[in-house]
């Protein structure tokens, strides 16, 4: 699967199925082709499955990301950088 050349913003409803942001208690899947940037404080979710790329915004002072279960299957999570 080829990843998209652009980065989706978590805060943009058009990047989510049914144009709906994940809500508290949601089961969330980051699809294999997606590159998703967590640019807001998301709600506490039930399960998160990362098949694509989940990126945390280095420009935010802090982002809490809370879920009952986090699965990474063939995907990646990027948080922080060697420079800050």
MMTF fields as JSON, N, C-alpha, C and O atoms, coordinates in Angstrom:
{
  "mmtfVersion": "1.0.0",
  "mmtfProducer": "UNKNOWN",
  "numBonds": 335,
  "numAtoms": 336,
  "numGroups": 84,
  "numChains": 1,
  "numModels": 1,
  "chainsPerModel": [1],
  "groupsPerChain": [84],
  "chainIdList": ["A"],
  "bondAtomList": [4, 2, 8, 6, 12, 10, 16, 14, 20, 18, 24, 22, 28, 26, 32, 30, 36, 34, 40, 38, 44, 42, 48, 46, 52, 50, 56, 54, 60, 58, 64, 62, 68, 66, 72, 70, 76, 74, 80, 78, 84, 82, 88, 86, 92, 90, 96, 94, 100, 98, 104, 102, 108, 106, 112, 110, 116, 114, 120, 118, 124, 122, 128, 126, 132, 130, 136, 134, 140, 138, 144, 142, 148, 146, 152, 150, 156, 154, 160, 158, 164, 162, 168, 166, 172, 170, 176, 174, 180, 178, 184, 182, 188, 186, 192, 190, 196, 194, 200, 198, 204, 202, 208, 206, 212, 210, 216, 214, 220, 218, 224, 222, 228, 226, 232, 230, 236, 234, 240, 238, 244, 242, 248, 246, 252, 250, 256, 254, 260, 258, 264, 262, 268, 266, 272, 270, 276, 274, 280, 278, 284, 282, 288, 286, 292, 290, 296, 294, 300, 298, 304, 302, 308, 306, 312, 310, 316, 314, 320, 318, 324, 322, 328, 326, 332, 330],
  "bondOrderList": [1, 1, 1, 1, 1, 1, 1, 1, 1, 1, 1, 1, 1, 1, 1, 1, 1, 1, 1, 1, 1, 1, 1, 1, 1, 1, 1, 1, 1, 1, 1, 1, 1, 1, 1, 1, 1, 1, 1, 1, 1, 1, 1, 1, 1, 1, 1, 1, 1, 1, 1, 1, 1, 1, 1, 1, 1, 1, 1, 1, 1, 1, 1, 1, 1, 1, 1, 1, 1, 1, 1, 1, 1, 1, 1, 1, 1, 1, 1, 1, 1, 1, 1],
  "groupList": [{"groupName": "UNK", "atomNameList": ["N", "CA", "C", "O"], "elementList": ["N", "C", "C", "O"], "formalChargeList": [0, 0, 0, 0], "bondAtomList": [1, 0, 2, 1, 3, 2], "bondOrderList": [1, 1, 2], "singleLetterCode": "X", "chemCompType": "L-PEPTIDE LINKING"}],
  "groupTypeList": [0, 0, 0, 0, 0, 0, 0, 0, 0, 0, 0, 0, 0, 0, 0, 0, 0, 0, 0, 0, 0, 0, 0, 0, 0, 0, 0, 0, 0, 0, 0, 0, 0, 0, 0, 0, 0, 0, 0, 0, 0, 0, 0, 0, 0, 0, 0, 0, 0, 0, 0, 0, 0, 0, 0, 0, 0, 0, 0, 0, 0, 0, 0, 0, 0, 0, 0, 0, 0, 0, 0, 0, 0, 0, 0, 0, 0, 0, 0, 0, 0, 0, 0, 0],
  "groupIdList": [1, 2, 3, 4, 5, 6, 7, 8, 9, 10, 11, 12, 13, 14, 15, 16, 17, 18, 19, 20, 21, 22, 23, 24, 25, 26, 27, 28, 29, 30, 31, 32, 33, 34, 35, 36, 37, 38, 39, 40, 41, 42, 43, 44, 45, 46, 47, 48, 49, 50, 51, 52, 53, 54, 55, 56, 57, 58, 59, 60, 61, 62, 63, 64, 65, 66, 67, 68, 69, 70, 71, 72, 73, 74, 75, 76, 77, 78, 79, 80, 81, 82, 83, 84],
  "secStructList": [7, 7, 7, 7, 1, 1, 7, 3, 3, 6, 6, 7, 4, 4, 4, 1, 4, 4, 4, 7, 7, 7, 7, 6, 6, 7, 3, 3, 3, 3, 7, 6, 6, 7, 3, 3, 3, 3, 7, 1, 7, 7, 7, 7, 3, 3, 3, 3, 3, 3, 1, 1, 3, 3, 3, 3, 7, 6, 6, 1, 1, 7, 7, 7, 7, 7, 3, 3, 3, 3, 3, 3, 1, 1, 7, 3, 3, 3, 7, 7, 7, 6, 6, 7],
  "xCoordList": [0.848, 0.0, 0.888, 1.841, 0.579, 1.317, 0.675, -0.539, 1.491, 0.985, 0.689, 1.35, -0.295, -0.655, 0.52, 1.319, 0.616, 1.715, 1.443, 2.35, 0.223, -0.138, -0.397, -0.577, -0.411, -0.671, -2.075, -2.433, -2.855, -4.201, -4.087, -3.207, -4.969, -5.026, -6.159, -7.286, -5.865, -6.879, -8.067, -9.209, -7.81, -8.849, -9.77, -10.809, -9.422, -10.192, -11.228, -10.873, -12.489, -13.554, -13.585, -14.012, -13.143, -13.172, -12.154, -12.186, -11.255, -10.267, -10.768, -10.059, -11.983, -12.537, -13.769, -14.488, -14.019, -15.239, -16.476, -16.544, -17.421, -18.686, -18.493, -19.388, -17.319, -17.021, -17.291, -17.861, -16.865, -17.092, -15.792, -15.166, -15.385, -14.202, -14.466, -15.597, -13.425, -13.603, -14.077, -13.624, -14.993, -15.551, -15.015, -14.381, -15.269, -14.882, -15.455, -16.641, -14.606, -15.042, -15.04, -15.436, -14.6, -14.586, -13.517, -12.511, -13.761, -12.742, -12.247, -13.039, -10.939, -10.363, -9.37, -8.561, -9.438, -8.463, -7.782, -8.442, -6.454, -5.647, -5.322, -4.513, -5.957, -5.849, -4.424, -3.648, -4.073, -2.7, -2.164, -0.972, -3.004, -2.548, -2.48, -1.93, -3.027, -3.106, -1.798, -1.023, -1.577, -0.551, -1.329, -1.712, -1.569, -2.458, -1.663, -0.943, -1.799, -1.139, -2.109, -3.17, -1.751, -2.56, -2.24, -1.242, -3.101, -2.865, -3.791, -3.752, -4.617, -5.516, -5.477, -4.873, -6.122, -6.253, -7.416, -8.573, -7.137, -8.252, -8.923, -8.333, -10.148, -10.835, -10.226, -9.427, -10.6, -10.164, -10.918, -12.149, -10.174, -10.781, -10.714, -9.95, -11.512, -11.513, -10.302, -9.374, -10.313, -9.235, -8.758, -9.559, -7.435, -6.847, -5.973, -5.074, -6.249, -5.493, -4.733, -5.339, -3.407, -2.571, -2.032, -1.124, -2.62, -2.159, -1.31, -0.516, -1.492, -0.762, 0.259, 1.01, 0.286, 1.256, 0.523, -0.307, 0.824, 0.259, 1.393, 2.403, 1.222, 2.284, 1.782, 0.663, 2.619, 2.277, 2.977, 4.156, 2.247, 2.711, 3.808, 3.557, 5.02, 6.138, 5.94, 6.595, 5.049, 4.832, 3.881, 3.742, 3.236, 2.356, 3.178, 4.038, 2.919, 3.658, 3.422, 4.334, 2.197, 1.868, 0.58, -0.365, 0.556, -0.665, -0.864, -0.066, -1.928, -2.267, -3.025, -3.937, -2.655, -3.322, -3.654, -2.761, -4.928, -5.336, -6.339, -7.317, -6.063, -6.986, -6.781, -5.74, -7.79, -7.718, -6.663, -5.849, -6.686, -5.76, -5.228, -5.995, -3.915, -3.274, -2.583, -1.67, -3.028, -2.425, -1.682, -2.221, -0.453, 0.299, 0.597, 1.392, -0.046, 0.106, 0.546, -0.278, 1.829, 2.347, 2.43, 2.869, 2.015, 2.043, 3.182, 4.018, 3.203, 4.237, 3.63, 2.585, 4.308, 3.977, 5.237, 6.31, 5.087, 6.211, 5.861, 4.849, 6.713, 6.496, 7.842, 8.793, 7.914, 9.155, 10.137, 9.845, 11.299, 12.358, 13.686, 13.719, 14.773, 16.075, 16.51, 17.521, 15.753, 16.147, 15.406, 15.804, 14.315, 13.6, 12.907, 12.252],
  "yCoordList": [-1.185, 0.0, 1.242, 1.331, 2.176, 3.426, 4.457, 4.657, 5.1, 6.142, 7.404, 7.691, 8.14, 9.404, 10.377, 10.333, 11.247, 12.222, 13.414, 14.2, 13.553, 14.66, 14.128, 12.927, 15.039, 14.67, 15.124, 16.289, 14.194, 14.506, 15.121, 14.753, 16.05, 16.643, 15.999, 15.91, 15.558, 14.944, 15.873, 15.416, 17.18, 18.18, 18.429, 19.071, 17.946, 18.201, 17.091, 15.951, 17.427, 16.414, 15.727, 14.577, 16.409, 15.794, 14.671, 13.94, 14.518, 13.439, 12.147, 11.141, 12.181, 11.029, 10.487, 11.238, 9.177, 8.608, 9.338, 9.692, 9.554, 10.229, 11.666, 12.245, 12.242, 13.627, 13.868, 14.888, 12.899, 12.97, 12.691, 11.652, 13.615, 13.39, 12.26, 12.084, 11.491, 10.471, 11.104, 12.181, 10.417, 10.878, 10.031, 8.999, 10.468, 9.704, 8.299, 8.122, 7.293, 5.898, 5.285, 4.13, 6.037, 5.532, 4.473, 4.43, 3.619, 2.738, 3.421, 3.731, 3.658, 4.439, 3.586, 2.866, 3.674, 3.005, 4.034, 4.8, 4.051, 4.854, 3.921, 3.003, 4.163, 3.258, 3.203, 4.137, 2.105, 1.919, 3.054, 3.357, 3.673, 4.738, 6.103, 7.044, 6.226, 7.516, 7.904, 7.057, 9.226, 9.868, 10.882, 11.932, 10.586, 11.389, 12.127, 11.511, 13.452, 14.299, 14.645, 15.218, 14.302, 14.643, 16.097, 16.389, 16.999, 18.434, 19.076, 20.29, 18.276, 18.745, 17.738, 16.671, 18.092, 17.166, 16.219, 16.63, 14.955, 14.041, 13.562, 13.634, 13.078, 12.536, 11.186, 10.622, 10.682, 9.346, 8.333, 8.322, 7.493, 6.529, 5.124, 4.862, 4.232, 2.843, 2.116, 1.764, 1.893, 1.18, 1.99, 2.581, 2.016, 2.686, 1.67, 1.073, 1.482, 0.571, 1.401, 2.11, 1.314, 2.091, 1.156, 0.357, 1.286, 0.536, 1.426, 0.938, 2.738, 3.73, 4.434, 3.792, 5.755, 6.554, 7.526, 8.311, 7.477, 8.385, 9.272, 8.778, 10.591, 11.551, 12.526, 13.032, 12.782, 13.771, 15.078, 15.088, 16.17, 17.494, 17.992, 18.196, 18.186, 18.692, 20.131, 20.587, 20.856, 22.266, 22.467, 23.581, 21.406, 21.493, 21.239, 20.358, 21.999, 21.827, 20.429, 19.811, 19.943, 18.628, 18.136, 18.9, 16.87, 16.239, 14.951, 14.02, 14.898, 13.646, 12.792, 13.273, 11.553, 10.62, 9.412, 8.689, 9.194, 8.147, 7.211, 7.64, 5.914, 4.898, 3.63, 3.433, 2.79, 1.542, 0.627, 0.038, 0.514, -0.357, 0.341, 0.927, 0.281, 0.836, -0.307, -0.937, -0.569, -1.604, -0.925, -0.025, -1.348, -0.874, -2.109, -2.96, -2.204, -3.368, -2.892, -2.478, -2.952, -2.54, -1.032, -0.537, -0.298, 1.156, 1.695, 0.94, 3.008, 3.663, 4.773, 5.335, 5.065, 6.213, 7.053, 6.55, 8.349, 9.284, 10.323, 11.015, 10.423, 11.393, 11.978, 11.244, 13.3, 13.951, 13.984, 13.527, 14.532, 14.579, 14.608, 14.875, 14.341, 14.377, 15.794, 15.983, 16.799, 18.195, 18.915, 20.012, 18.308, 18.973, 17.972, 18.352],
  "zCoordList": [0.0, 0.0, 0.0, 0.774, -0.851, -0.932, -0.008, -0.036, 0.798, 1.683, 0.886, -0.112, 1.329, 0.693, 0.761, 1.696, -0.228, -0.258, 0.654, 0.93, 1.117, 2.003, 3.406, 3.607, 4.372, 5.76, 6.143, 5.973, 6.656, 7.15, 8.535, 9.312, 8.841, 10.176, 10.963, 10.476, 12.162, 13.023, 13.183, 13.234, 13.265, 13.517, 12.321, 12.479, 11.145, 9.928, 9.727, 9.426, 9.892, 9.792, 8.429, 8.332, 7.383, 6.046, 5.902, 4.912, 6.862, 6.826, 7.464, 7.484, 7.979, 8.696, 7.989, 7.33, 8.121, 7.554, 8.072, 9.249, 7.219, 7.542, 8.019, 8.635, 7.731, 8.129, 9.616, 10.002, 10.445, 11.879, 12.628, 12.421, 13.498, 14.325, 15.316, 15.767, 15.658, 16.696, 17.995, 18.383, 18.655, 19.926, 21.064, 20.842, 22.261, 23.439, 23.352, 23.073, 23.592, 23.54, 22.158, 21.997, 21.15, 19.765, 19.561, 20.269, 18.573, 18.022, 16.759, 15.87, 16.672, 15.584, 14.804, 15.39, 13.479, 12.615, 11.74, 11.038, 11.784, 10.874, 9.713, 9.849, 8.574, 7.422, 6.871, 7.071, 6.171, 5.694, 4.823, 4.879, 4.036, 3.136, 3.812, 3.24, 5.016, 5.705, 6.377, 6.82, 6.438, 7.267, 8.095, 7.578, 9.378, 10.216, 11.287, 12.072, 11.311, 12.301, 13.418, 13.169, 14.643, 15.817, 16.155, 16.813, 15.696, 15.859, 16.884, 17.08, 17.534, 18.59, 19.73, 19.618, 20.81, 21.932, 21.639, 21.732, 21.286, 20.997, 22.283, 23.362, 22.164, 23.344, 23.734, 22.987, 24.886, 25.296, 24.439, 24.41, 23.751, 22.832, 23.414, 24.344, 22.865, 23.314, 22.728, 23.457, 21.421, 20.739, 19.549, 18.825, 19.349, 18.197, 17.473, 18.065, 16.183, 15.339, 14.317, 13.514, 14.345, 13.437, 12.348, 12.576, 11.171, 10.006, 9.1, 8.295, 9.245, 8.463, 9.331, 10.064, 9.247, 10.003, 10.915, 10.454, 12.199, 13.186, 13.679, 14.18, 13.533, 13.832, 14.893, 14.806, 15.894, 16.917, 16.579, 16.226, 16.689, 16.304, 17.252, 18.439, 16.729, 17.53, 17.964, 18.901, 17.302, 17.631, 18.808, 19.313, 19.239, 20.404, 21.653, 21.668, 22.686, 23.935, 24.51, 25.059, 24.377, 24.924, 24.287, 24.093, 23.971, 23.488, 24.267, 24.155, 25.057, 25.725, 24.725, 24.053, 24.63, 23.731, 24.575, 25.016, 24.799, 25.722, 25.067, 24.455, 25.215, 24.714, 25.537, 26.163, 25.517, 26.267, 25.653, 26.365, 24.328, 23.63, 22.396, 21.632, 22.196, 21.015, 20.285, 20.819, 19.056, 18.224, 17.081, 16.436, 16.828, 15.669, 14.838, 15.236, 13.681, 12.8, 11.422, 10.608, 11.172, 9.88, 9.727, 8.689, 10.745, 10.706, 11.554, 12.05, 11.713, 12.508, 13.366, 13.041, 14.455, 15.285, 15.397, 15.73, 15.112, 15.215, 16.263, 16.158, 17.279, 18.353, 18.76, 19.029, 18.801, 19.174, 18.019, 16.914, 18.3, 17.298, 18.033, 19.234, 17.339, 18.017, 18.36, 19.036, 17.899, 18.078, 19.198, 19.588, 19.733, 20.819, 21.697, 22.668]
}
